[in-house]
């Protein structure tokens, strides 16, 4: 686990060390979401995350992120802190831009609570 985390930090350090401000542009993102579980997958999810990195050109982005995830089901809950590397490939340019995104990282479980 420690080796994976150190490898992720090394990767991020190498990416950000080689940044030339005149060629690349900083890009930061923040997101929040809530999902209602239904049927067999009756787990509600709340997510907050932020990703920061560089836009290599019009079509590619690379960065690192951290988040907060809260899961609840029938009076039980769990919390997780994900830390990850993120890459995006933008499929077009314009006002509406679809993209493919890939996250690679690790989630640290912060605890589970039982029924009250």
N, C-alpha and C positions, 0 to 999 in steps of 0.2 A: 504494500500500500504506500509506504513512504517513498519507494523508488518511483512509482507512477507519479506521485505528487511532485517529486523533485524533477522528473523528466518534463512534466508540464510547465513548471516554473522556468526550467532551462530553455524550453522551446519559446515561451513568451519573452524571456529576456533576450534571446537571439533575434527574434522578430523585431522587438522594439529598439534594440541597439542599432540595427542597420537602417533605421528609418531616416530618410532625407526629407525634410519638411517641404522642399520645393517639388519633389516628385510624388509624394504620397499625401493623402488627406486623412486627418483624424476623423473617426466616426464613432459616436456613442449612441447607445440605444437603451431604453428602459421599457419594461413590459410588465403588465399585470393581467391576471386572468382568474376565472373561476369556472369550474366544471361541475355540473350536477351528475351524480351517478344514478343509473337506472338499471332495473332488472338484476341480472347476475353480477354486473359491475357497479354495485350500489356504493361507490366510494366518492365522496365529494372532495374536490381538490381546489386549493387556493395557491396561486403562484405569483411571486414577484421575482424579477431578474433584471440584471443590467449587464450589458456587453460593451466593451470598449476595445478599439483596435484601429487598424489603418485600412483605407480603401486603396488597394494597389493600382487599380485603374477603373474604368467604367463597369467592368464585369466581375471583379473579384475583391473580396474583403476577407481579412483574417484578424482575429482578436481573441480576447479572453473574457470570461464572464463568471459571475457569482450570483446565486439566487437564494430564495427562501421558499420552501414548499410545505404546505400544511394539508394533511389528509385526515378526513373524518368519516366514520361510519358507525351508526347505532351507538353513540355515546363514547366510542373509542376514537383516539386521535394519534397521529404521528407527525413528527416534524423532521425535515431534511434540509441540509445546506449543500447544494451542488456547486462545484467549482469545475470549470470546463474551458476548453479551447473551442472556438467557433470559426467555421469557414462558410462563406456564402459565394455562390455563383449566380450573378444576376443575368437573366435570360434575354433582356431587352433594355432599351433606354426609353424614357418618356415619362408621362404622368403616372401611369400604372405599370409597375415593374415586377413581374413574377420572379421568384428566385428559388434556388435549392439551398438548403442549409444543413450543416452537419455539426453536431456537438460531440466532443470526446472529452470525458472527464470522470470525476468521482463524486459521489454523494455521501456526505457525512450524516448519519442518523443522529438526531439530537434528543430522541426520547419518544416513548409511547405511553399514553395514559389510558387507564381502563375506564370502565363504566362508573358513573358518579352515583 
